[in-house]
Amino acid sequence: MQTIDQRELVRLTGAVYTPTSVAYALTEFVATILPPNAGRALEPSVGDGAFVNALEAALPTLFLTAIDIDEQVIEQLEIRDRPNSCLRDYRTGNFIDFALEEIAQSVSYDLIIGNPPFIRKHNFSEEFKASLEELAEAIDYPKTNFKNSWAAFVIAATTMLNRTGVLAFILPYEIMTVAYGQAALQWLSSKLARIDLFISNEKAFPEIDQDAIIFVGRSSAAEPGQFVQQVRSMTSLLERSETRLDLASTDNLALELSSFLIGGDAFATANELRTKMPVIGDHCTSAPGIVTAANDYFILTEDEAKELDILEHTLPILKKGSLSARQPIFEASQFEELANRGPCRLVYMSVPTEELPEKLRDYVYAGEERGYNKRYKCRNRDPWYRVPLVPKTPAFVFKRSHDYPRLCLNEADVYITDTAYGLRMKDGFTPRGLCFSFYNSMTLLFAETDGRFYGGGVLELSPKEFRGLPIAYHEPSDQEFDDFLAAHRKADGDVSAILDFGDRWLAKKSRLSSRELRNLRAAWQSLRAHRLRHGRDGPPDGQ
């Protein structure tokens, strides 16, 4: 398990080192495609030297330039590698600055290989931000798409390849699932003759949440194009199943990138549905719930609020972790049950401290003693304890899910945190109709293709992705809605039983054949099993 210091190192430097077996497997594969006259290699983030050792074993004649921002890492590698110093050039520094110098001098490489750091934009140093702005201008790439360090590394490295060069990087799976990752992938496809995305059935980095792929790009190739290569693991790249991609397809890119998991018939059906069906955003708006910046301070149990004598200054609020029932309606009785076992009361204070009742003033002072007022979002409020309220909505959907996305009617009339998106219907539509129309194989299939997932198998949909999901809206009669609720109660969270009900009316609404519905269900099962393969419990039974 990582210590706190190690986790902080990962957050600020992106330092997640490559397993030796993966480094060797990737290098051995590269040796099979690299031109025989290759002479120069570059490792932009050398870390513990896993690729140095692998290159020495598979491609011993290459001259390697290796860079790392950590001076101690470079010093240790220089000491270790003194016998091979004639074939090594170790440098300490920011790779992007190095790349800018090399690009300006038209220096190129036969091979660029490694595992770029994973640093989110909000953790960029000011110096790194300045380097990225310079890089974006130098190569005419949108700087707004540099939302993670890995994207800058792969874009810069591609620019440094020679005419027969090979780029081989371990990259986060989000290159296929988030907007800036897909933008990078499309840009790369315009610069490289061939791209291979190796996707494994096993997790490359068990200790972190991010899933990973192997990206291999070539400046020239006898068989150009973009391909997914399905492999058993990151250590067995030579045995693979190949699927050709069409990354020029901008309208259905998310679906295209999932095509290796979807049968041809199902892909054709889904592609047609994507183009002709309305989307959720045609029927409602969505927005994140309340951001407290300190849930443990601002959201109390009912007993805690009573003990502090501030219950009358609290508002009912739902946190995702507290809702265990899997019904499509969140009722007042359910909220009462939650109130007996978990935090569900939002302390709301909006006036200056001197105008607060004594009990609330004491609570504010206690929060300041514990440093809550110094948290980033709190210190930018005036006063720091005034939580911006987001109005209650008649329905909500949780932004993250495990088994399947959850959309609920808010009959309990409670506030929600930002773990959910509040939904407001447009004219002519009702929350009941949206809820009824959401649970079917088509809509949940597109939730899998359009969302992104993390190493533990958690699916996340952004507000834009949620609004873009195709839906066959149906306004149910009272009897139809009663049957819908009965189906959910009987299913008790069994998503297959829930979809059986939804697919029956979907067949009538969309005129899909029974075969087309079976194909959509199978495609959804395949995508969901792929997402859940890294979860604690593995993929669902029978998948």
C-alpha positions as CSV (number, residue, x, y, z in Angstrom):
1,M,0.0,0.0,0.0
2,Q,1.3,3.5,-0.8
3,T,2.1,5.8,2.1
4,I,0.7,9.3,2.3
5,D,4.0,10.7,1.0
6,Q,4.0,8.3,-2.0
7,R,0.4,9.3,-2.8
8,E,1.4,12.9,-2.8
9,L,4.3,12.1,-5.1
10,V,1.9,10.5,-7.5
11,R,-0.4,13.5,-7.4
12,L,2.3,16.1,-8.0
13,T,4.8,14.3,-10.2
14,G,2.7,11.6,-11.8
15,A,5.3,9.0,-10.7
16,V,3.7,5.6,-11.2
17,Y,6.5,3.3,-12.2
18,T,6.1,0.6,-14.9
19,P,6.1,-3.1,-13.9
20,T,9.3,-4.7,-15.2
21,S,7.4,-7.4,-17.0
22,V,5.3,-4.8,-18.9
23,A,8.4,-2.8,-19.9
24,Y,10.1,-5.9,-21.2
25,A,7.0,-7.0,-23.1
26,L,6.5,-3.6,-24.8
27,T,10.2,-3.3,-25.7
28,E,10.2,-6.8,-27.2
29,F,7.3,-5.9,-29.3
30,V,8.9,-2.7,-30.5
31,A,12.0,-4.6,-31.5
32,T,9.8,-6.5,-34.0
33,I,8.7,-3.3,-35.8
34,L,11.6,-0.9,-35.4
35,P,13.7,-0.4,-38.6
36,P,17.0,-2.3,-38.4
37,N,19.1,0.9,-38.8
38,A,17.5,2.6,-35.8
39,G,20.1,4.3,-33.7
40,R,18.5,6.9,-31.3
41,A,16.0,6.3,-28.5
42,L,14.4,8.7,-26.0
43,E,12.7,8.0,-22.6
44,P,10.9,11.2,-21.5
45,S,10.2,10.1,-17.9
46,V,12.7,7.4,-17.0
47,G,11.6,6.9,-13.4
48,D,13.2,3.7,-11.9
49,G,14.8,2.7,-15.2
50,A,12.5,-0.2,-16.2
51,F,12.7,0.7,-19.8
52,V,16.4,1.3,-19.6
53,N,16.9,-2.3,-18.6
54,A,14.4,-3.6,-21.2
55,L,16.0,-1.7,-24.0
56,E,19.4,-3.0,-23.0
57,A,18.1,-6.5,-23.3
58,A,16.1,-6.2,-26.5
59,L,17.8,-3.3,-28.4
60,P,21.3,-3.1,-26.9
61,T,22.8,-1.0,-29.7
62,L,20.4,2.0,-29.3
63,F,21.8,5.2,-27.9
64,L,19.4,6.3,-25.2
65,T,18.6,9.8,-24.0
66,A,16.7,9.5,-20.7
67,I,15.1,12.4,-18.9
68,D,13.4,12.8,-15.5
69,I,12.4,15.7,-13.4
70,D,13.6,14.0,-10.2
71,E,17.3,14.7,-9.8
72,Q,17.8,11.8,-7.4
73,V,16.4,9.4,-9.9
74,I,18.9,10.5,-12.5
75,E,21.8,10.4,-10.1
76,Q,20.9,6.8,-9.1
77,L,20.7,5.7,-12.7
78,E,24.0,7.3,-13.6
79,I,25.7,5.4,-10.8
80,R,24.1,2.2,-11.8
81,D,24.8,2.5,-15.5
82,R,28.4,3.7,-15.5
83,P,29.5,0.5,-17.4
84,N,27.1,1.5,-20.3
85,S,27.8,5.3,-20.1
86,C,28.8,5.5,-23.8
87,L,25.2,4.5,-24.7
88,R,23.4,6.6,-22.2
89,D,22.7,10.3,-21.8
90,Y,20.9,11.0,-18.6
91,R,19.3,14.4,-18.0
92,T,17.4,16.1,-15.2
93,G,14.7,18.5,-16.2
94,N,11.2,19.1,-17.6
95,F,10.6,17.0,-20.7
96,I,8.4,19.6,-22.3
97,D,11.3,22.2,-22.2
98,F,13.6,19.6,-23.6
99,A,11.2,18.8,-26.4
100,L,10.8,22.5,-27.3
101,E,14.6,22.8,-27.7
102,E,14.8,19.6,-29.8
103,I,11.8,20.6,-32.0
104,A,13.3,24.0,-32.6
105,Q,16.6,22.3,-33.8
106,S,14.7,19.7,-35.8
107,V,16.2,16.9,-33.8
108,S,14.3,13.6,-34.2
109,Y,14.4,10.0,-32.8
110,D,13.9,6.5,-34.1
111,L,12.1,5.4,-30.9
112,I,10.4,7.3,-28.1
113,I,9.3,4.9,-25.3
114,G,8.0,5.1,-21.8
115,N,5.3,5.8,-19.3
116,P,4.4,9.5,-19.2
117,P,3.4,11.1,-15.8
118,F,-0.2,11.4,-14.9
119,I,-0.7,14.9,-13.5
120,R,-4.1,16.7,-13.6
121,K,-4.2,20.3,-14.7
122,H,-5.1,21.7,-11.3
123,N,-1.7,20.2,-10.0
124,F,0.4,21.8,-12.8
125,S,3.2,24.1,-11.5
126,E,3.3,27.6,-12.9
127,E,6.5,26.7,-14.8
128,F,4.9,23.6,-16.4
129,K,1.9,25.7,-17.4
130,A,4.2,28.2,-19.1
131,S,6.0,25.3,-20.9
132,L,2.7,23.9,-22.2
133,E,1.6,27.3,-23.5
134,E,4.9,27.5,-25.5
135,L,4.5,24.0,-26.8
136,A,0.9,24.6,-27.9
137,E,2.0,27.7,-29.8
138,A,5.0,25.9,-31.3
139,I,3.1,23.0,-32.8
140,D,-0.3,24.7,-33.2
141,Y,-2.2,22.4,-30.7
142,P,-5.1,23.7,-28.6
143,K,-3.6,24.4,-25.1
144,T,-7.0,23.8,-23.6
145,N,-6.6,20.1,-24.5
146,F,-3.5,19.8,-22.2
147,K,-5.7,18.8,-19.2
148,N,-3.2,16.2,-18.1
149,S,0.6,15.9,-18.4
150,W,0.4,12.6,-20.4
151,A,-1.4,14.4,-23.2
152,A,1.4,17.0,-23.5
153,F,4.0,14.2,-23.4
154,V,2.4,12.1,-26.2
155,I,1.8,15.2,-28.4
156,A,5.3,16.5,-28.0
157,A,6.9,13.1,-28.5
158,T,5.0,12.5,-31.7
159,T,6.4,15.8,-33.1
160,M,9.9,14.5,-32.4
161,L,9.7,11.2,-34.3
162,N,11.7,10.8,-37.6
163,R,10.1,9.5,-40.8
164,T,10.3,5.9,-39.8
165,G,10.1,6.5,-36.0
166,V,8.1,4.5,-33.4
167,L,6.3,5.9,-30.4
168,A,5.5,3.4,-27.6
169,F,3.8,4.8,-24.5
170,I,1.8,3.4,-21.6
171,L,-1.2,5.8,-21.4
172,P,-4.3,6.1,-19.2
173,Y,-7.5,4.5,-20.7
174,E,-9.0,8.0,-20.7
175,I,-7.4,8.6,-24.0
176,M,-10.4,6.7,-25.4
177,T,-13.1,8.0,-23.0
178,V,-12.7,11.7,-22.2
179,A,-13.0,14.6,-24.7
180,Y,-9.4,15.8,-24.4
181,G,-8.1,12.3,-24.8
182,Q,-10.2,11.6,-27.9
183,A,-9.1,15.0,-29.3
184,A,-5.5,13.9,-28.7
185,L,-6.2,10.6,-30.4
186,Q,-7.7,12.2,-33.5
187,W,-4.7,14.6,-33.7
188,L,-2.3,11.7,-33.4
189,S,-4.1,9.8,-36.1
190,S,-3.5,12.7,-38.5
191,K,0.2,12.6,-37.8
192,L,1.0,8.9,-37.6
193,A,0.7,6.4,-40.4
194,R,-0.4,3.6,-38.0
195,I,-1.7,3.5,-34.4
196,D,-2.2,0.4,-32.3
197,L,-4.0,0.5,-29.0
198,F,-3.3,-2.6,-26.9
199,I,-6.1,-3.2,-24.4
200,S,-5.8,-6.0,-21.9
201,N,-8.1,-8.1,-19.9
202,E,-5.9,-7.7,-16.8
203,K,-5.1,-4.5,-15.0
204,A,-1.6,-3.1,-15.6
205,F,-1.3,-1.1,-12.4
206,P,-3.2,-2.8,-9.5
207,E,-2.3,-0.2,-7.0
208,I,-4.0,2.8,-8.7
209,D,-7.5,3.5,-9.9
210,Q,-6.6,4.5,-13.5
211,D,-6.8,1.8,-16.1
212,A,-4.1,1.8,-18.8
213,I,-3.5,0.9,-22.4
214,I,-0.4,0.6,-24.5
215,F,-0.2,3.1,-27.4
216,V,2.1,2.3,-30.3
217,G,2.3,4.8,-33.1
218,R,4.4,4.6,-36.3
219,S,5.5,7.4,-38.7
220,S,5.4,4.9,-41.6
221,A,3.7,1.5,-41.9
222,A,3.2,-1.1,-44.7
223,E,-0.4,-1.4,-43.4
224,P,-1.6,2.0,-42.2
225,G,-4.6,2.7,-40.1
226,Q,-5.8,2.7,-36.5
227,F,-6.4,-0.6,-34.7
228,V,-7.4,-2.0,-31.3
229,Q,-5.3,-5.0,-30.3
230,Q,-7.1,-7.0,-27.6
231,V,-4.6,-9.0,-25.5
232,R,-4.8,-11.2,-22.4
233,S,-2.4,-9.0,-20.4
234,M,0.1,-6.2,-20.9
235,T,2.8,-8.8,-20.8
236,S,1.6,-10.8,-23.8
237,L,1.4,-8.4,-26.7
238,L,2.3,-10.8,-29.5
239,E,-1.0,-12.8,-29.1
240,R,-3.8,-10.5,-30.0
241,S,-7.1,-10.0,-31.6
242,E,-7.3,-7.0,-34.0
243,T,-10.1,-4.6,-34.8
244,R,-9.8,-1.7,-37.3
245,L,-11.0,1.7,-36.2
246,D,-12.2,4.7,-38.1
247,L,-11.0,7.7,-36.1
248,A,-12.0,10.2,-38.8
249,S,-15.6,9.5,-37.6
250,T,-16.3,12.6,-35.5
251,D,-20.0,12.2,-34.9
252,N,-19.8,8.7,-33.3
253,L,-16.3,8.6,-32.0
254,A,-17.2,7.2,-28.5
255,L,-19.1,4.4,-30.2
256,E,-16.3,3.8,-32.7
257,L,-13.8,3.4,-29.9
258,S,-16.0,0.8,-28.3
259,S,-16.5,-1.1,-31.5
260,F,-14.0,-3.8,-30.5
261,L,-16.4,-4.9,-27.8
262,I,-19.6,-4.7,-29.9
263,G,-20.7,-7.2,-32.6
264,G,-21.0,-5.9,-36.1
265,D,-24.8,-6.1,-36.2
266,A,-25.2,-4.3,-32.8
267,F,-22.7,-1.7,-33.9
268,A,-24.8,-0.9,-37.0
269,T,-28.0,-0.7,-35.0
270,A,-26.4,1.5,-32.4
271,N,-24.9,3.7,-35.0
272,E,-28.3,4.2,-36.6
273,L,-30.0,4.9,-33.3
274,R,-27.4,7.5,-32.4
275,T,-28.2,9.5,-35.5
276,K,-32.0,9.3,-35.4
277,M,-33.0,9.2,-31.7
278,P,-33.5,12.3,-29.5
279,V,-31.3,12.7,-26.5
280,I,-31.9,13.3,-22.8
281,G,-30.9,16.9,-23.3
282,D,-33.9,17.4,-25.5
283,H,-36.1,16.7,-22.6
284,C,-34.4,18.2,-19.5
285,T,-31.5,20.2,-18.2
286,S,-29.0,18.9,-15.7
287,A,-26.6,20.5,-13.2
288,P,-24.4,19.2,-10.3
289,G,-25.8,19.5,-6.8
290,I,-24.4,21.3,-3.8
291,V,-20.6,21.5,-3.3
292,T,-19.9,22.0,0.4
293,A,-16.1,21.6,0.2
294,A,-16.2,19.9,3.5
295,N,-19.0,17.3,3.8
296,D,-17.8,16.1,7.2
297,Y,-18.3,19.6,8.6
298,F,-21.3,20.8,6.8
299,I,-23.4,17.6,6.7
300,L,-24.3,16.1,10.0
301,T,-26.4,13.3,11.3
302,E,-29.8,14.3,12.8
303,D,-28.5,13.3,16.2
304,E,-25.4,15.5,15.9
305,A,-27.5,18.5,14.8
306,K,-29.9,17.9,17.8
307,E,-27.0,17.6,20.2
308,L,-25.5,20.9,19.0
309,D,-29.0,22.4,19.1
310,I,-28.8,23.6,15.5
311,L,-31.3,21.2,13.8
312,E,-33.6,24.1,12.8
313,H,-30.7,25.6,10.8
314,T,-30.2,22.5,8.7
315,L,-31.6,21.3,5.4
316,P,-32.4,17.8,4.3
317,I,-29.7,16.6,1.8
318,L,-28.8,13.3,0.1
319,K,-25.3,11.9,-0.2
320,K,-24.7,9.1,-2.7
321,G,-23.0,6.8,-0.2
322,S,-26.0,6.9,2.0
323,L,-28.6,5.6,-0.5
324,S,-28.6,1.8,-0.7
325,A,-32.1,1.2,-2.1
326,R,-32.2,0.6,-5.8
327,Q,-35.7,2.0,-6.6
328,P,-36.4,4.7,-9.2
329,I,-38.3,6.8,-6.6
330,F,-36.6,8.3,-3.6
331,E,-39.4,8.7,-1.0
332,A,-39.7,10.6,2.2
333,S,-39.8,7.3,4.1
334,Q,-36.5,6.3,2.7
335,F,-35.0,9.6,3.8
336,E,-36.3,9.1,7.3
337,E,-34.5,5.7,7.3
338,L,-31.3,7.4,6.2
339,A,-31.7,10.0,8.9
340,N,-31.5,7.3,11.5
341,R,-28.1,6.0,10.4
342,G,-26.1,8.6,8.5
343,P,-25.4,12.3,7.8
344,C,-28.3,13.9,6.0
345,R,-28.6,17.4,7.4
346,L,-26.8,20.3,5.7
347,V,-25.9,23.1,8.1
348,Y,-26.8,26.3,6.3
349,M,-25.5,29.6,7.5
350,S,-25.7,32.7,5.3
351,V,-25.4,35.8,7.5
352,P,-22.2,37.4,9.0
353,T,-20.9,35.7,12.1
354,E,-22.1,38.4,14.5
355,E,-25.6,37.9,13.3
356,L,-25.6,34.1,13.8
357,P,-27.3,32.6,16.8
358,E,-24.8,31.7,19.6
359,K,-24.9,28.0,18.8
360,L,-24.0,28.6,15.2
361,R,-21.3,31.0,16.1
362,D,-19.8,28.4,18.3
363,Y,-20.0,25.9,15.4
364,V,-18.2,28.4,13.1
365,Y,-15.4,29.0,15.6
366,A,-15.0,25.2,16.0
367,G,-14.7,24.9,12.2
368,E,-12.1,27.6,12.1
369,E,-10.1,25.9,14.8
370,R,-10.0,22.8,12.6
371,G,-9.0,24.8,9.6
372,Y,-12.0,24.4,7.4
373,N,-12.0,28.1,6.6
374,K,-8.6,27.7,4.9
375,R,-9.8,25.1,2.4
376,Y,-9.6,26.4,-1.1
377,K,-13.3,26.6,-1.9
378,C,-14.2,27.8,1.6
379,R,-11.7,30.6,1.7
380,N,-13.1,31.9,-1.6
381,R,-16.5,32.3,0.0
382,D,-17.7,35.3,1.9
383,P,-18.4,34.3,4.6
384,W,-16.4,31.1,4.3
385,Y,-19.2,29.0,5.8
386,R,-21.9,30.1,3.3
387,V,-22.5,27.0,1.2
388,P,-23.9,28.0,-2.2
389,L,-27.3,26.4,-2.4
390,V,-28.5,24.6,-5.6
391,P,-32.3,24.5,-5.7
392,K,-34.0,21.2,-5.2
393,T,-35.1,19.4,-8.4
394,P,-37.9,16.9,-9.1
395,A,-35.4,14.2,-10.2
396,F,-31.7,13.4,-10.1
397,V,-29.2,11.0,-11.5
398,F,-26.0,10.0,-9.8
399,K,-22.9,10.9,-11.8
400,R,-21.1,7.7,-10.7
401,S,-22.4,4.2,-10.7
402,H,-21.2,0.6,-10.4
403,D,-23.7,-1.9,-11.7
404,Y,-25.7,0.6,-13.8
405,P,-26.6,4.3,-13.8
406,R,-29.3,5.4,-11.4
407,L,-32.0,8.0,-12.2
408,C,-34.5,8.7,-9.4
409,L,-37.6,10.8,-8.8
410,N,-37.1,13.1,-5.8
411,E,-40.4,12.6,-4.0
412,A,-38.6,13.2,-0.7
413,D,-38.0,16.7,-1.9
414,V,-34.4,16.9,-0.6
415,Y,-31.3,18.7,-1.7
416,I,-28.5,16.7,-3.3
417,T,-24.7,17.0,-3.2
418,D,-22.5,17.2,-6.3
419,T,-22.4,13.4,-6.4
420,A,-25.6,13.7,-8.5
421,Y,-27.0,16.0,-11.2
422,G,-30.3,17.6,-10.6
423,L,-32.8,17.3,-13.5
424,R,-35.4,19.9,-14.6
425,M,-37.8,19.0,-17.3
426,K,-38.4,21.1,-20.4
427,D,-41.9,22.0,-21.5
428,G,-44.0,19.0,-22.5
429,F,-42.1,16.4,-20.6
430,T,-42.3,15.1,-17.0
431,P,-39.8,13.6,-14.5
432,R,-41.9,10.4,-14.5
433,G,-41.7,10.1,-18.2
434,L,-37.9,10.5,-18.2
435,C,-37.5,8.0,-15.4
436,F,-39.7,5.4,-17.2
437,S,-37.8,5.9,-20.5
438,F,-34.3,5.7,-19.0
439,Y,-34.0,2.1,-18.1
440,N,-33.5,0.1,-21.2
441,S,-30.6,-1.6,-23.1
442,M,-30.3,1.2,-25.7
443,T,-29.8,4.1,-23.2
444,L,-27.6,2.1,-20.8
445,L,-25.5,0.9,-23.7
446,F,-24.7,4.5,-24.7
447,A,-24.0,5.3,-21.0
448,E,-21.2,2.7,-21.2
449,T,-19.9,4.0,-24.5
450,D,-20.1,7.7,-23.7
451,G,-18.9,7.6,-20.0
452,R,-15.5,7.0,-18.6
453,F,-14.5,4.4,-16.0
454,Y,-11.9,4.0,-13.3
455,G,-9.8,1.1,-12.3
456,G,-12.3,-0.1,-9.7
457,G,-15.0,-0.4,-12.4
458,V,-16.8,2.8,-11.5
459,L,-18.7,4.4,-14.4
460,E,-18.9,8.2,-14.5
461,L,-21.0,10.5,-16.8
462,S,-20.3,14.2,-17.0
463,P,-23.4,16.5,-17.3
464,K,-22.8,16.8,-21.1
465,E,-22.4,13.1,-21.6
466,F,-25.6,12.4,-19.6
467,R,-27.5,14.9,-21.7
468,G,-26.2,13.4,-24.9
469,L,-27.5,9.9,-24.2
470,P,-30.1,8.7,-26.8
471,I,-33.5,8.1,-25.3
472,A,-36.9,6.9,-26.6
473,Y,-39.1,9.2,-24.5
474,H,-42.5,7.7,-23.5
475,E,-45.1,9.4,-21.2
476,P,-46.5,6.4,-19.3
477,S,-50.1,6.0,-18.2
478,D,-50.7,5.5,-14.5
479,Q,-51.0,1.8,-15.1
480,E,-47.8,1.6,-17.1
481,F,-45.9,3.5,-14.4
482,D,-47.3,1.3,-11.7
483,D,-46.1,-1.7,-13.7
484,F,-42.7,0.0,-14.1
485,L,-42.4,0.4,-10.3
486,A,-43.5,-3.2,-9.7
487,A,-40.9,-4.5,-12.1
488,H,-38.2,-2.6,-10.2
489,R,-39.4,-3.8,-6.8
490,K,-39.5,-7.4,-8.1
491,A,-36.0,-7.1,-9.7
492,D,-34.5,-5.8,-6.4
493,G,-31.5,-4.3,-8.2
494,D,-31.2,-7.1,-10.8
495,V,-30.4,-5.0,-13.8
496,S,-31.2,-7.7,-16.3
497,A,-34.8,-8.0,-15.0
498,I,-35.1,-4.2,-15.1
499,L,-34.0,-4.1,-18.7
500,D,-36.4,-6.9,-19.6
501,F,-39.2,-4.6,-18.7
502,G,-37.7,-1.5,-20.4
503,D,-36.9,-3.4,-23.6
504,R,-40.4,-4.6,-24.1
505,W,-41.8,-1.1,-24.4
506,L,-38.7,0.1,-26.3
507,A,-39.4,-2.5,-29.0
508,K,-42.8,-1.0,-29.5
509,K,-41.6,2.7,-29.3
510,S,-38.6,2.4,-31.6
511,R,-39.8,-0.5,-33.8
512,L,-36.7,-2.5,-33.0
513,S,-36.8,-6.2,-33.8
514,S,-36.3,-8.9,-31.1
515,R,-33.0,-9.7,-32.7
516,E,-31.8,-6.1,-32.7
517,L,-32.8,-5.8,-29.0
518,R,-30.9,-9.0,-28.2
519,N,-27.8,-7.5,-30.0
520,L,-28.1,-4.3,-28.1
521,R,-28.4,-6.1,-24.8
522,A,-25.4,-8.3,-25.6
523,A,-23.4,-5.2,-26.6
524,W,-24.3,-3.6,-23.2
525,Q,-23.3,-6.7,-21.3
526,S,-19.9,-6.8,-23.2
527,L,-19.1,-3.2,-22.4
528,R,-20.2,-3.4,-18.8
529,A,-18.2,-6.6,-18.2
530,H,-15.2,-4.9,-19.8
531,R,-15.6,-2.0,-17.4
532,L,-16.2,-4.2,-14.3
533,R,-13.3,-6.5,-15.1
534,H,-11.1,-4.5,-12.7
535,G,-13.6,-4.2,-10.0
536,R,-13.2,-5.8,-6.6
537,D,-15.7,-8.5,-7.5
538,G,-14.7,-8.9,-11.1
539,P,-17.2,-8.9,-14.0
540,P,-20.8,-10.0,-13.4
541,D,-21.6,-13.6,-13.2
542,G,-21.8,-15.3,-16.6
543,Q,-20.1,-12.4,-18.4
